[in-house]
Amino acid sequence: MVQNSIRMARRPCLQVRTSATAGSSAAQTIGILMVMAMAVPAFFAEMCFFGASAPRARPALRATVASQPPSTRLDAAEVSPLLKFAGSAMGALKPIFAAQAKAQASEYDAAEVRAQLEAEIKSAPVVIYTYSLSPFSSEAKKILDELGADYREIELGQEWFMLSEQAAAKRAELGAMFGQTSLPHIFIGGRSIGGLADGTPGLAPLLDNGELKASLEQAGAMPDEGLFGFFLYSGDTKKR
């Protein structure tokens, strides 16, 4: 009788635990469905512009750029107007993407991830975080290649809803540090300039204002303008 009473007393606890587990699983499922609901239209919105920014063979493009005079390189660099407009429009979704990035990353060691990001940002004159399928990332790299700039690309994944746990944590922490979770995210001389079309002030605005080349030179991301400057460039700091 005593044993039966103990078993009966334990059953309500088991029921509470089972209900709590079921509730947690349901919440996770709802969260995943909400993320996917946001992801699908955003993904197709990006893909509709993909043809305007097809990835190029970087080594071949850089070799061609190296043989051109500096003034010709600057004139050749131009951001697709279609992508510029789309990038500005995507900026209106920043609050939604910020909340999604935080939910996607879940729990992570913020101090550890931040330290890793800070080291990466300082690892090259220009650092660009990208998605492999993003037309905006491809366009940003195309501009830097056409200018002959040296940069380090850090690819977080194919798209923002296809990230590993570590990549999702990096994306969320970039948002916490700089207020931007969208990619590309470009750093020149260790300073965030934002993305392709917007930010502080963004790659396209810097190019349109004629300030991009000077910023790249100051950071040491451009080869010397001499006859052999491109081949003598160290890739670390600009020789003076």
ABEGO torsion letter per residue (X at the ends): XAAAAAAAAAAAAAAAAAAAAAAAAAAAAAAAAAAAAAAAAAAAAAAAAAAABBBBBAAAAAAAAAABBAAAAAAABBBBAAAAAAAAAAAAAAAAAAAAAAAAAEBBBAAAAAAAAAAAAAABABBBBBBAABAAAAAAAAAAAAAGBBBBBBBAEABAAABBAAAAAAAAAAAAAAGBABOBBBBBGGBBAEBAABEOAEAAAAAAAGAAAAAAAAAGABBBABAAAAAABAGABBBX
